Structures are given as C-alpha cells and as structure tokens.
C-alpha cells in the first residue's frame, strides 16, 4: 500500500494551516478578534484606503464574507467605510486610530506564533519553504 493520505503534501499543508489558525484564534480571543480580522487590520495598516474589492483580492477572502467581517470591525470602531469619490457604489475601507493602535501587538503576536511554529528551522530552509509555497500558489493561480 503506497499512498497514505496523512503523509500527502496537501494533508500536511492543511494540518499546518489549521493548527496555525487555531493558535492565532486562541491568542486573539482576548482582543475579541478573529484571525480574519487580524489579516484585514494588518493589510489596511500596510495599504489603507482600499476598496472592498481590492481588500478582498489582497486578503484572499470572498467579497461576500469580507462584508460581514468589515461590519464587525466597523461596529468595534476599528475600520470605517468612506464613500469613494466618483463612484457611489464603492467605499474605501480605512483603518481607524483605534485599529491602528492594535497593529504592533497583532504583529508581535504573529511573530511569536511563527517563531514557535518554525523553531529549529534554519533561515535558509524558511526561505526555501516560503518560495515553495509561493510557487505552488503561482502554479495554480491561473487567471
């Protein structure tokens, strides 16, 4: 018997993603945020004023799911929607000062989790691993 699903690359990627997300969710519980909220806030801290469509593309979330996440972040006062000039249907998503104030702790949290996750892996191997994941994405991202 040759194939073992739990040893397949796909299974290993899914398993690693799930445990990483679980670690983030555990740490974010105290902030009353989800992993997805963290992704959105960090992206807006890097590229503020994106349209919802641009933010969905940048975060790899479905636009319909992003709407619900933005609703929650807006209720918490962490983001705001501003009507886009010359397009009444579109809004720019902006991080608020309250949202911006969370960024250093969210980044630090991510660094600590990833340091724990990648413990014992050399910087060279980390770079290779990142390159492999990017190549997988590029190979399958046929637009």
Residue, then its C-alpha position, 0 to 999 in steps of 0.5 A: x500500500x503506497x499512498x497514505x493520505x496523512x503523509x500527502x503534501x496537501x494533508x500536511x499543508x492543511x494540518x499546518x494551516x489549521x493548527x496555525x489558525x487555531x493558535x492565532x484564534x486562541x491568542x486573539x480571543x482576548x482582543x475579541x478578534x478573529x484571525x480574519x480580522x487580524x489579516x484585514x487590520x494588518x493589510x489596511x495598516x500596510x495599504x489603507x484606503x482600499x476598496x472592498x474589492x481590492x481588500x478582498x483580492x489582497x486578503x484572499x477572502x470572498x467579497x461576500x464574507x469580507x462584508x460581514x467581517x468589515x461590519x464587525x470591525x466597523x461596529x468595534x470602531x476599528x475600520x470605517x467605510x468612506x464613500x469613494x469619490x466618483x463612484x457611489x457604489x464603492x467605499x474605501x475601507x480605512x483603518x481607524x486610530x483605534x485599529x491602528x493602535x492594535x497593529x504592533x501587538x497583532x504583529x508581535x503576536x504573529x511573530x511569536x506564533x511563527x517563531x514557535x511554529x518554525x523553531x529549529x528551522x534554519x533561515x535558509x530552509x524558511x526561505x526555501x519553504x516560503x518560495x515553495x509555497x509561493x510557487x505552488x500558489x503561482x502554479x495554480x493561480x491561473x487567471 
